[in-house]
């Protein structure tokens, strides 16, 4: 396998993990999550947390244990 094929595979892998269209629906997702919720509202959408954990995984950031 050549470098070009390897690069293309890595790019496709990144596309699966980091899906920017998810962030476009951030506000709508929060509205849905907070609908009929009692108490403090959610401030972070689940998709945003998934994106941050994907970035953390990709860059090999250590966990706070």
N, CA, C and O atoms as a Tripos MOL2 file, in Angstrom:
@<TRIPOS>MOLECULE
protein
  260   259    65     0     0
PROTEIN
NO_CHARGES

@<TRIPOS>ATOM
      1 N           0.8590   -1.1760    0.0000 N.3       1 UNK1
      2 CA          0.0000    0.0000    0.0000 C.3       1 UNK1
      3 C           0.9040    1.2380    0.0000 C.2       1 UNK1
      4 O           1.8650    1.3230    0.7640 O.2       1 UNK1
      5 N           0.5770    2.1820   -0.8640 N.am      2 UNK2
      6 CA          1.3580    3.3960   -0.9710 C.3       2 UNK2
      7 C           0.8970    4.4750    0.0010 C.2       2 UNK2
      8 O          -0.1300    4.3390    0.6650 O.2       2 UNK2
      9 N           1.6860    5.5580    0.0690 N.am      3 UNK3
     10 CA          1.3570    6.6620    0.9730 C.3       3 UNK3
     11 C           0.0530    7.3400    0.5970 C.2       3 UNK3
     12 O          -0.6960    7.7740    1.4720 O.2       3 UNK3
     13 N          -0.2260    7.4360   -0.6920 N.am      4 UNK4
     14 CA         -1.4570    8.0970   -1.1210 C.3       4 UNK4
     15 C          -2.6820    7.3530   -0.5920 C.2       4 UNK4
     16 O          -3.6130    7.9710   -0.0750 O.2       4 UNK4
     17 N          -2.6790    6.0340   -0.7230 N.am      5 UNK5
     18 CA         -3.8080    5.2290   -0.2240 C.3       5 UNK5
     19 C          -3.9230    5.3310    1.2950 C.2       5 UNK5
     20 O          -5.0240    5.4250    1.8370 O.2       5 UNK5
     21 N          -2.7770    5.3120    1.9780 N.am      6 UNK6
     22 CA         -2.7770    5.4380    3.4410 C.3       6 UNK6
     23 C          -3.3450    6.7880    3.8630 C.2       6 UNK6
     24 O          -4.1610    6.8620    4.7810 O.2       6 UNK6
     25 N          -2.9130    7.8560    3.1910 N.am      7 UNK7
     26 CA         -3.4210    9.1970    3.5020 C.3       7 UNK7
     27 C          -4.9280    9.2760    3.2890 C.2       7 UNK7
     28 O          -5.6470    9.8430    4.1120 O.2       7 UNK7
     29 N          -5.4020    8.7110    2.1920 N.am      8 UNK8
     30 CA         -6.8450    8.7440    1.9070 C.3       8 UNK8
     31 C          -7.6330    7.9850    2.9680 C.2       8 UNK8
     32 O          -8.7090    8.4210    3.3750 O.2       8 UNK8
     33 N          -7.0980    6.8460    3.4190 N.am      9 UNK9
     34 CA         -7.7820    6.0850    4.4670 C.3       9 UNK9
     35 C          -7.8350    6.8770    5.7790 C.2       9 UNK9
     36 O          -8.8590    6.8820    6.4630 O.2       9 UNK9
     37 N          -6.7440    7.5380    6.1200 N.am     10 UNK10
     38 CA         -6.7270    8.3290    7.3490 C.3      10 UNK10
     39 C          -7.6720    9.5130    7.2620 C.2      10 UNK10
     40 O          -8.3230    9.8630    8.2470 O.2      10 UNK10
     41 N          -7.7530   10.1280    6.1000 N.am     11 UNK11
     42 CA         -8.6800   11.2460    5.9130 C.3      11 UNK11
     43 C         -10.1120   10.7570    6.0580 C.2      11 UNK11
     44 O         -10.9190   11.4040    6.7250 O.2      11 UNK11
     45 N         -10.4380    9.6300    5.4470 N.am     12 UNK12
     46 CA        -11.8000    9.0830    5.5610 C.3      12 UNK12
     47 C         -12.1110    8.7170    7.0100 C.2      12 UNK12
     48 O         -13.2310    8.9280    7.4740 O.2      12 UNK12
     49 N         -11.1360    8.1740    7.7220 N.am     13 UNK13
     50 CA        -11.3440    7.8360    9.1340 C.3      13 UNK13
     51 C         -11.6570    9.0960    9.9310 C.2      13 UNK13
     52 O         -12.5500    9.0890   10.7790 O.2      13 UNK13
     53 N         -10.9290   10.1750    9.6650 N.am     14 UNK14
     54 CA        -11.1860   11.4360   10.3400 C.3      14 UNK14
     55 C         -12.5490   12.0010   10.0080 C.2      14 UNK14
     56 O         -13.1870   12.6290   10.8530 O.2      14 UNK14
     57 N         -13.0050   11.7820    8.7750 N.am     15 UNK15
     58 CA        -14.3290   12.2630    8.3900 C.3      15 UNK15
     59 C         -15.4120   11.5490    9.1820 C.2      15 UNK15
     60 O         -16.4300   12.1470    9.5280 O.2      15 UNK15
     61 N         -15.1950   10.2790    9.4690 N.am     16 UNK16
     62 CA        -16.1820    9.5320   10.2420 C.3      16 UNK16
     63 C         -16.2180    9.9890   11.6900 C.2      16 UNK16
     64 O         -17.2870   10.0360   12.3000 O.2      16 UNK16
     65 N         -15.0640   10.3260   12.2450 N.am     17 UNK17
     66 CA        -15.0040   10.7330   13.6480 C.3      17 UNK17
     67 C         -15.3990   12.1960   13.8170 C.2      17 UNK17
     68 O         -16.1890   12.5270   14.7000 O.2      17 UNK17
     69 N         -14.8570   13.0670   12.9810 N.am     18 UNK18
     70 CA        -15.1200   14.4940   13.1000 C.3      18 UNK18
     71 C         -16.1050   14.9160   12.0140 C.2      18 UNK18
     72 O         -15.7140   15.2440   10.8940 O.2      18 UNK18
     73 N         -17.3560   14.9040   12.3570 N.am     19 UNK19
     74 CA        -18.4120   15.2220   11.4000 C.3      19 UNK19
     75 C         -18.9230   16.6380   11.6690 C.2      19 UNK19
     76 O         -19.8090   16.8130   12.5060 O.2      19 UNK19
     77 N         -18.3850   17.6610   10.9770 N.am     20 UNK20
     78 CA        -18.7760   19.0530   11.2430 C.3      20 UNK20
     79 C         -20.2700   19.3520   11.1420 C.2      20 UNK20
     80 O         -20.7420   20.2210   11.8750 O.2      20 UNK20
     81 N         -21.0490   18.6840   10.2770 N.am     21 UNK21
     82 CA        -22.4810   18.9960   10.2480 C.3      21 UNK21
     83 C         -23.1880   18.7680   11.5820 C.2      21 UNK21
     84 O         -24.2340   19.3640   11.8380 O.2      21 UNK21
     85 N         -22.6290   17.9180   12.4260 N.am     22 UNK22
     86 CA        -23.2340   17.6970   13.7510 C.3      22 UNK22
     87 C         -23.3220   19.0110   14.5090 C.2      22 UNK22
     88 O         -24.3060   19.2700   15.2010 O.2      22 UNK22
     89 N         -22.2930   19.8420   14.3790 N.am     23 UNK23
     90 CA        -22.2560   21.0910   15.1280 C.3      23 UNK23
     91 C         -23.2610   22.1140   14.6290 C.2      23 UNK23
     92 O         -23.6090   23.0430   15.3580 O.2      23 UNK23
     93 N         -23.7300   21.9620   13.4060 N.am     24 UNK24
     94 CA        -24.7170   22.9040   12.8730 C.3      24 UNK24
     95 C         -26.0460   22.7830   13.6080 C.2      24 UNK24
     96 O         -26.8010   23.7530   13.6850 O.2      24 UNK24
     97 N         -26.3360   21.6160   14.1430 N.am     25 UNK25
     98 CA        -27.6120   21.3790   14.8260 C.3      25 UNK25
     99 C         -27.4860   21.5170   16.3410 C.2      25 UNK25
    100 O         -28.3550   21.0610   17.0840 O.2      25 UNK25
    101 N         -26.4110   22.1420   16.7920 N.am     26 UNK26
    102 CA        -26.1340   22.2480   18.2230 C.3      26 UNK26
    103 C         -27.2890   22.9010   18.9900 C.2      26 UNK26
    104 O         -27.7560   22.3620   19.9930 O.2      26 UNK26
    105 N         -27.7390   24.0500   18.5170 N.am     27 UNK27
    106 CA        -28.7990   24.7740   19.2210 C.3      27 UNK27
    107 C         -30.1180   23.9920   19.2140 C.2      27 UNK27
    108 O         -30.8220   23.9440   20.2230 O.2      27 UNK27
    109 N         -30.4440   23.3850   18.0800 N.am     28 UNK28
    110 CA        -31.6850   22.6170   17.9890 C.3      28 UNK28
    111 C         -31.6230   21.3950   18.9130 C.2      28 UNK28
    112 O         -32.6140   21.0410   19.5520 O.2      28 UNK28
    113 N         -30.4590   20.7620   18.9750 N.am     29 UNK29
    114 CA        -30.3050   19.6090   19.8560 C.3      29 UNK29
    115 C         -30.4900   20.0150   21.3200 C.2      29 UNK29
    116 O         -31.1300   19.3020   22.0930 O.2      29 UNK29
    117 N         -29.9260   21.1650   21.6930 N.am     30 UNK30
    118 CA        -30.1090   21.6430   23.0700 C.3      30 UNK30
    119 C         -31.5750   21.9280   23.3730 C.2      30 UNK30
    120 O         -32.0620   21.6030   24.4560 O.2      30 UNK30
    121 N         -32.2740   22.5290   22.4270 N.am     31 UNK31
    122 CA        -33.6980   22.8010   22.6300 C.3      31 UNK31
    123 C         -34.4660   21.5040   22.8430 C.2      31 UNK31
    124 O         -35.3410   21.4330   23.7070 O.2      31 UNK31
    125 N         -34.1460   20.4800   22.0630 N.am     32 UNK32
    126 CA        -34.8170   19.1860   22.1960 C.3      32 UNK32
    127 C         -34.4870   18.5390   23.5370 C.2      32 UNK32
    128 O         -35.3680   17.9960   24.2040 O.2      32 UNK32
    129 N         -33.2140   18.5990   23.9290 N.am     33 UNK33
    130 CA        -32.8010   17.9980   25.2030 C.3      33 UNK33
    131 C         -33.4570   18.7010   26.3940 C.2      33 UNK33
    132 O         -33.7790   18.0560   27.3920 O.2      33 UNK33
    133 N         -33.6570   20.0190   26.2950 N.am     34 UNK34
    134 CA        -34.2010   20.7960   27.4090 C.3      34 UNK34
    135 C         -35.7210   20.8780   27.4020 C.2      34 UNK34
    136 O         -36.3090   21.4390   28.3270 O.2      34 UNK34
    137 N         -36.3660   20.3330   26.3850 N.am     35 UNK35
    138 CA        -37.8210   20.3790   26.2760 C.3      35 UNK35
    139 C         -38.4540   19.6260   27.4510 C.2      35 UNK35
    140 O         -38.1590   18.4520   27.6750 O.2      35 UNK35
    141 N         -39.3090   20.2990   28.1840 N.am     36 UNK36
    142 CA        -40.0310   19.7390   29.3450 C.3      36 UNK36
    143 C         -39.0820   19.3060   30.4560 C.2      36 UNK36
    144 O         -39.4500   18.4490   31.2590 O.2      36 UNK36
    145 N         -37.8970   19.8550   30.5320 N.am     37 UNK37
    146 CA        -36.9420   19.4990   31.5770 C.3      37 UNK37
    147 C         -37.1270   20.4170   32.7740 C.2      37 UNK37
    148 O         -37.2470   21.6330   32.6200 O.2      37 UNK37
    149 N         -37.1490   19.8480   33.9360 N.am     38 UNK38
    150 CA        -37.2110   20.6280   35.1710 C.3      38 UNK38
    151 C         -35.8020   20.8470   35.6750 C.2      38 UNK38
    152 O         -34.9120   20.0340   35.4230 O.2      38 UNK38
    153 N         -35.5970   21.9270   36.3760 N.am     39 UNK39
    154 CA        -34.2800   22.2070   36.9230 C.3      39 UNK39
    155 C         -33.3920   22.9120   35.9100 C.2      39 UNK39
    156 O         -33.8730   23.3920   34.8840 O.2      39 UNK39
    157 N         -32.1010   22.9740   36.1970 N.am     40 UNK40
    158 CA        -31.1750   23.6810   35.3010 C.3      40 UNK40
    159 C         -31.1570   23.0540   33.9100 C.2      40 UNK40
    160 O         -31.2570   21.8370   33.7590 O.2      40 UNK40
    161 N         -31.0320   23.8900   32.9240 N.am     41 UNK41
    162 CA        -31.0070   23.4140   31.5430 C.3      41 UNK41
    163 C         -29.6390   22.8630   31.1890 C.2      41 UNK41
    164 O         -28.6170   23.2680   31.7420 O.2      41 UNK41
    165 N         -29.6520   21.9200   30.2440 N.am     42 UNK42
    166 CA        -28.3880   21.4330   29.7030 C.3      42 UNK42
    167 C         -27.7260   22.5720   28.9530 C.2      42 UNK42
    168 O         -28.4040   23.3480   28.2800 O.2      42 UNK42
    169 N         -26.4240   22.6790   29.0590 N.am     43 UNK43
    170 CA        -25.6870   23.7340   28.3510 C.3      43 UNK43
    171 C         -24.8220   23.1690   27.2370 C.2      43 UNK43
    172 O         -24.3760   23.9020   26.3550 O.2      43 UNK43
    173 N         -24.5870   21.8690   27.2810 N.am     44 UNK44
    174 CA        -23.7460   21.2290   26.2810 C.3      44 UNK44
    175 C         -24.5190   20.0830   25.6570 C.2      44 UNK44
    176 O         -25.0500   19.2210   26.3580 O.2      44 UNK44
    177 N         -24.5780   20.0820   24.3340 N.am     45 UNK45
    178 CA        -25.2860   19.0270   23.6170 C.3      45 UNK45
    179 C         -24.4540   17.7450   23.6180 C.2      45 UNK45
    180 O         -23.2270   17.7870   23.7060 O.2      45 UNK45
    181 N         -25.1290   16.6230   23.5210 N.am     46 UNK46
    182 CA        -24.4500   15.3230   23.5020 C.3      46 UNK46
    183 C         -23.4960   15.2200   22.3180 C.2      46 UNK46
    184 O         -22.4190   14.6380   22.4430 O.2      46 UNK46
    185 N         -23.8740   15.7770   21.1720 N.am     47 UNK47
    186 CA        -23.0060   15.7110   19.9930 C.3      47 UNK47
    187 C         -21.7080   16.4900   20.2210 C.2      47 UNK47
    188 O         -20.6540   16.1100   19.7100 O.2      47 UNK47
    189 N         -21.7870   17.5670   20.9790 N.am     48 UNK48
    190 CA        -20.5930   18.3500   21.2820 C.3      48 UNK48
    191 C         -19.6400   17.5550   22.1730 C.2      48 UNK48
    192 O         -18.4240   17.6050   21.9830 O.2      48 UNK48
    193 N         -20.1800   16.8330   23.1290 N.am     49 UNK49
    194 CA        -19.3590   15.9890   23.9990 C.3      49 UNK49
    195 C         -18.7170   14.8720   23.1790 C.2      49 UNK49
    196 O         -17.5510   14.5410   23.3950 O.2      49 UNK49
    197 N         -19.4610   14.2910   22.2470 N.am     50 UNK50
    198 CA        -18.9080   13.2490   21.3840 C.3      50 UNK50
    199 C         -17.7720   13.7960   20.5280 C.2      50 UNK50
    200 O         -16.7560   13.1260   20.3410 O.2      50 UNK50
    201 N         -17.9390   15.0030   20.0110 N.am     51 UNK51
    202 CA        -16.9020   15.6170   19.2010 C.3      51 UNK51
    203 C         -15.6400   15.8480   20.0310 C.2      51 UNK51
    204 O         -14.5350   15.5490   19.5780 O.2      51 UNK51
    205 N         -15.8010   16.3750   21.2360 N.am     52 UNK52
    206 CA        -14.6490   16.6230   22.0890 C.3      52 UNK52
    207 C         -13.9280   15.3300   22.4730 C.2      52 UNK52
    208 O         -12.6990   15.2990   22.5260 O.2      52 UNK52
    209 N         -14.6850   14.2650   22.7400 N.am     53 UNK53
    210 CA        -14.0240   12.9990   23.0630 C.3      53 UNK53
    211 C         -13.3230   12.4090   21.8540 C.2      53 UNK53
    212 O         -12.2960   11.7480   22.0080 O.2      53 UNK53
    213 N         -13.8510   12.6270   20.6480 N.am     54 UNK54
    214 CA        -13.1680   12.1590   19.4390 C.3      54 UNK54
    215 C         -11.8520   12.9050   19.2390 C.2      54 UNK54
    216 O         -10.8400   12.2980   18.8880 O.2      54 UNK54
    217 N         -11.8630   14.2120   19.4600 N.am     55 UNK55
    218 CA        -10.6370   15.0070   19.3370 C.3      55 UNK55
    219 C          -9.6300   14.5610   20.3820 C.2      55 UNK55
    220 O          -8.4420   14.4260   20.0900 O.2      55 UNK55
    221 N         -10.0990   14.3360   21.5830 N.am     56 UNK56
    222 CA         -9.2140   13.8750   22.6590 C.3      56 UNK56
    223 C          -8.5780   12.5400   22.2920 C.2      56 UNK56
    224 O          -7.3850   12.3360   22.5150 O.2      56 UNK56
    225 N          -9.3710   11.6350   21.7320 N.am     57 UNK57
    226 CA         -8.8640   10.3310   21.3220 C.3      57 UNK57
    227 C          -7.8580   10.4660   20.1810 C.2      57 UNK57
    228 O          -6.7970    9.8420   20.2070 O.2      57 UNK57
    229 N          -8.1940   11.2820   19.1780 N.am     58 UNK58
    230 CA         -7.3180   11.4360   18.0140 C.3      58 UNK58
    231 C          -5.9540   11.9870   18.3850 C.2      58 UNK58
    232 O          -4.9410   11.5650   17.8280 O.2      58 UNK58
    233 N          -5.9180   12.9220   19.3180 N.am     59 UNK59
    234 CA         -4.6570   13.5460   19.6940 C.3      59 UNK59
    235 C          -4.0000   12.8860   20.8920 C.2      59 UNK59
    236 O          -2.9720   13.3600   21.3750 O.2      59 UNK59
    237 N          -4.5840   11.7930   21.3810 N.am     60 UNK60
    238 CA         -3.9760   11.0320   22.4670 C.3      60 UNK60
    239 C          -3.8240   11.8160   23.7590 C.2      60 UNK60
    240 O          -2.8360   11.6590   24.4770 O.2      60 UNK60
    241 N          -4.8130   12.6650   24.0550 N.am     61 UNK61
    242 CA         -4.7500   13.4420   25.2810 C.3      61 UNK61
    243 C          -4.9430   12.5260   26.4920 C.2      61 UNK61
    244 O          -5.7790   11.6230   26.4610 O.2      61 UNK61
    245 N          -4.1820   12.7570   27.5450 N.am     62 UNK62
    246 CA         -4.3300   11.9040   28.7430 C.3      62 UNK62
    247 C          -5.6380   12.1850   29.4600 C.2      62 UNK62
    248 O          -6.1990   13.2750   29.3540 O.2      62 UNK62
    249 N          -6.1100   11.1990   30.1830 N.am     63 UNK63
    250 CA         -7.3160   11.3680   30.9830 C.3      63 UNK63
    251 C          -6.9330   11.9290   32.3440 C.2      63 UNK63
    252 O          -5.7780   11.8320   32.7590 O.2      63 UNK63
    253 N          -7.8870   12.5060   33.0270 N.am     64 UNK64
    254 CA         -7.6500   13.0870   34.3470 C.3      64 UNK64
    255 C          -7.9790   12.0690   35.4220 C.2      64 UNK64
    256 O          -8.9770   12.2180   36.1270 O.2      64 UNK64
    257 N          -7.1690   11.0510   35.5590 N.am     65 UNK65
    258 CA         -7.3970   10.0120   36.5740 C.3      65 UNK65
    259 C          -6.5210   10.2310   37.7550 C.2      65 UNK65
    260 O          -6.5700    9.4590   38.7120 O.2      65 UNK65
@<TRIPOS>BOND
     1     1     2 1
     2     2     3 1
     3     3     4 2
     4     3     5 am
     5     5     6 1
     6     6     7 1
     7     7     8 2
     8     7     9 am
     9     9    10 1
    10    10    11 1
    11    11    12 2
    12    11    13 am
    13    13    14 1
    14    14    15 1
    15    15    16 2
    16    15    17 am
    17    17    18 1
    18    18    19 1
    19    19    20 2
    20    19    21 am
    21    21    22 1
    22    22    23 1
    23    23    24 2
    24    23    25 am
    25    25    26 1
    26    26    27 1
    27    27    28 2
    28    27    29 am
    29    29    30 1
    30    30    31 1
    31    31    32 2
    32    31    33 am
    33    33    34 1
    34    34    35 1
    35    35    36 2
    36    35    37 am
    37    37    38 1
    38    38    39 1
    39    39    40 2
    40    39    41 am
    41    41    42 1
    42    42    43 1
    43    43    44 2
    44    43    45 am
    45    45    46 1
    46    46    47 1
    47    47    48 2
    48    47    49 am
    49    49    50 1
    50    50    51 1
    51    51    52 2
    52    51    53 am
    53    53    54 1
    54    54    55 1
    55    55    56 2
    56    55    57 am
    57    57    58 1
    58    58    59 1
    59    59    60 2
    60    59    61 am
    61    61    62 1
    62    62    63 1
    63    63    64 2
    64    63    65 am
    65    65    66 1
    66    66    67 1
    67    67    68 2
    68    67    69 am
    69    69    70 1
    70    70    71 1
    71    71    72 2
    72    71    73 am
    73    73    74 1
    74    74    75 1
    75    75    76 2
    76    75    77 am
    77    77    78 1
    78    78    79 1
    79    79    80 2
    80    79    81 am
    81    81    82 1
    82    82    83 1
    83    83    84 2
    84    83    85 am
    85    85    86 1
    86    86    87 1
    87    87    88 2
    88    87    89 am
    89    89    90 1
    90    90    91 1
    91    91    92 2
    92    91    93 am
    93    93    94 1
    94    94    95 1
    95    95    96 2
    96    95    97 am
    97    97    98 1
    98    98    99 1
    99    99   100 2
   100    99   101 am
   101   101   102 1
   102   102   103 1
   103   103   104 2
   104   103   105 am
   105   105   106 1
   106   106   107 1
   107   107   108 2
   108   107   109 am
   109   109   110 1
   110   110   111 1
   111   111   112 2
   112   111   113 am
   113   113   114 1
   114   114   115 1
   115   115   116 2
   116   115   117 am
   117   117   118 1
   118   118   119 1
   119   119   120 2
   120   119   121 am
   121   121   122 1
   122   122   123 1
   123   123   124 2
   124   123   125 am
   125   125   126 1
   126   126   127 1
   127   127   128 2
   128   127   129 am
   129   129   130 1
   130   130   131 1
   131   131   132 2
   132   131   133 am
   133   133   134 1
   134   134   135 1
   135   135   136 2
   136   135   137 am
   137   137   138 1
   138   138   139 1
   139   139   140 2
   140   139   141 am
   141   141   142 1
   142   142   143 1
   143   143   144 2
   144   143   145 am
   145   145   146 1
   146   146   147 1
   147   147   148 2
   148   147   149 am
   149   149   150 1
   150   150   151 1
   151   151   152 2
   152   151   153 am
   153   153   154 1
   154   154   155 1
   155   155   156 2
   156   155   157 am
   157   157   158 1
   158   158   159 1
   159   159   160 2
   160   159   161 am
   161   161   162 1
   162   162   163 1
   163   163   164 2
   164   163   165 am
   165   165   166 1
   166   166   167 1
   167   167   168 2
   168   167   169 am
   169   169   170 1
   170   170   171 1
   171   171   172 2
   172   171   173 am
   173   173   174 1
   174   174   175 1
   175   175   176 2
   176   175   177 am
   177   177   178 1
   178   178   179 1
   179   179   180 2
   180   179   181 am
   181   181   182 1
   182   182   183 1
   183   183   184 2
   184   183   185 am
   185   185   186 1
   186   186   187 1
   187   187   188 2
   188   187   189 am
   189   189   190 1
   190   190   191 1
   191   191   192 2
   192   191   193 am
   193   193   194 1
   194   194   195 1
   195   195   196 2
   196   195   197 am
   197   197   198 1
   198   198   199 1
   199   199   200 2
   200   199   201 am
   201   201   202 1
   202   202   203 1
   203   203   204 2
   204   203   205 am
   205   205   206 1
   206   206   207 1
   207   207   208 2
   208   207   209 am
   209   209   210 1
   210   210   211 1
   211   211   212 2
   212   211   213 am
   213   213   214 1
   214   214   215 1
   215   215   216 2
   216   215   217 am
   217   217   218 1
   218   218   219 1
   219   219   220 2
   220   219   221 am
   221   221   222 1
   222   222   223 1
   223   223   224 2
   224   223   225 am
   225   225   226 1
   226   226   227 1
   227   227   228 2
   228   227   229 am
   229   229   230 1
   230   230   231 1
   231   231   232 2
   232   231   233 am
   233   233   234 1
   234   234   235 1
   235   235   236 2
   236   235   237 am
   237   237   238 1
   238   238   239 1
   239   239   240 2
   240   239   241 am
   241   241   242 1
   242   242   243 1
   243   243   244 2
   244   243   245 am
   245   245   246 1
   246   246   247 1
   247   247   248 2
   248   247   249 am
   249   249   250 1
   250   250   251 1
   251   251   252 2
   252   251   253 am
   253   253   254 1
   254   254   255 1
   255   255   256 2
   256   255   257 am
   257   257   258 1
   258   258   259 1
   259   259   260 2
@<TRIPOS>SUBSTRUCTURE
     1 UNK1         2 RESIDUE 1 A UNK
     2 UNK2         6 RESIDUE 1 A UNK
     3 UNK3        10 RESIDUE 1 A UNK
     4 UNK4        14 RESIDUE 1 A UNK
     5 UNK5        18 RESIDUE 1 A UNK
     6 UNK6        22 RESIDUE 1 A UNK
     7 UNK7        26 RESIDUE 1 A UNK
     8 UNK8        30 RESIDUE 1 A UNK
     9 UNK9        34 RESIDUE 1 A UNK
    10 UNK10       38 RESIDUE 1 A UNK
    11 UNK11       42 RESIDUE 1 A UNK
    12 UNK12       46 RESIDUE 1 A UNK
    13 UNK13       50 RESIDUE 1 A UNK
    14 UNK14       54 RESIDUE 1 A UNK
    15 UNK15       58 RESIDUE 1 A UNK
    16 UNK16       62 RESIDUE 1 A UNK
    17 UNK17       66 RESIDUE 1 A UNK
    18 UNK18       70 RESIDUE 1 A UNK
    19 UNK19       74 RESIDUE 1 A UNK
    20 UNK20       78 RESIDUE 1 A UNK
    21 UNK21       82 RESIDUE 1 A UNK
    22 UNK22       86 RESIDUE 1 A UNK
    23 UNK23       90 RESIDUE 1 A UNK
    24 UNK24       94 RESIDUE 1 A UNK
    25 UNK25       98 RESIDUE 1 A UNK
    26 UNK26      102 RESIDUE 1 A UNK
    27 UNK27      106 RESIDUE 1 A UNK
    28 UNK28      110 RESIDUE 1 A UNK
    29 UNK29      114 RESIDUE 1 A UNK
    30 UNK30      118 RESIDUE 1 A UNK
    31 UNK31      122 RESIDUE 1 A UNK
    32 UNK32      126 RESIDUE 1 A UNK
    33 UNK33      130 RESIDUE 1 A UNK
    34 UNK34      134 RESIDUE 1 A UNK
    35 UNK35      138 RESIDUE 1 A UNK
    36 UNK36      142 RESIDUE 1 A UNK
    37 UNK37      146 RESIDUE 1 A UNK
    38 UNK38      150 RESIDUE 1 A UNK
    39 UNK39      154 RESIDUE 1 A UNK
    40 UNK40      158 RESIDUE 1 A UNK
    41 UNK41      162 RESIDUE 1 A UNK
    42 UNK42      166 RESIDUE 1 A UNK
    43 UNK43      170 RESIDUE 1 A UNK
    44 UNK44      174 RESIDUE 1 A UNK
    45 UNK45      178 RESIDUE 1 A UNK
    46 UNK46      182 RESIDUE 1 A UNK
    47 UNK47      186 RESIDUE 1 A UNK
    48 UNK48      190 RESIDUE 1 A UNK
    49 UNK49      194 RESIDUE 1 A UNK
    50 UNK50      198 RESIDUE 1 A UNK
    51 UNK51      202 RESIDUE 1 A UNK
    52 UNK52      206 RESIDUE 1 A UNK
    53 UNK53      210 RESIDUE 1 A UNK
    54 UNK54      214 RESIDUE 1 A UNK
    55 UNK55      218 RESIDUE 1 A UNK
    56 UNK56      222 RESIDUE 1 A UNK
    57 UNK57      226 RESIDUE 1 A UNK
    58 UNK58      230 RESIDUE 1 A UNK
    59 UNK59      234 RESIDUE 1 A UNK
    60 UNK60      238 RESIDUE 1 A UNK
    61 UNK61      242 RESIDUE 1 A UNK
    62 UNK62      246 RESIDUE 1 A UNK
    63 UNK63      250 RESIDUE 1 A UNK
    64 UNK64      254 RESIDUE 1 A UNK
    65 UNK65      258 RESIDUE 1 A UNK
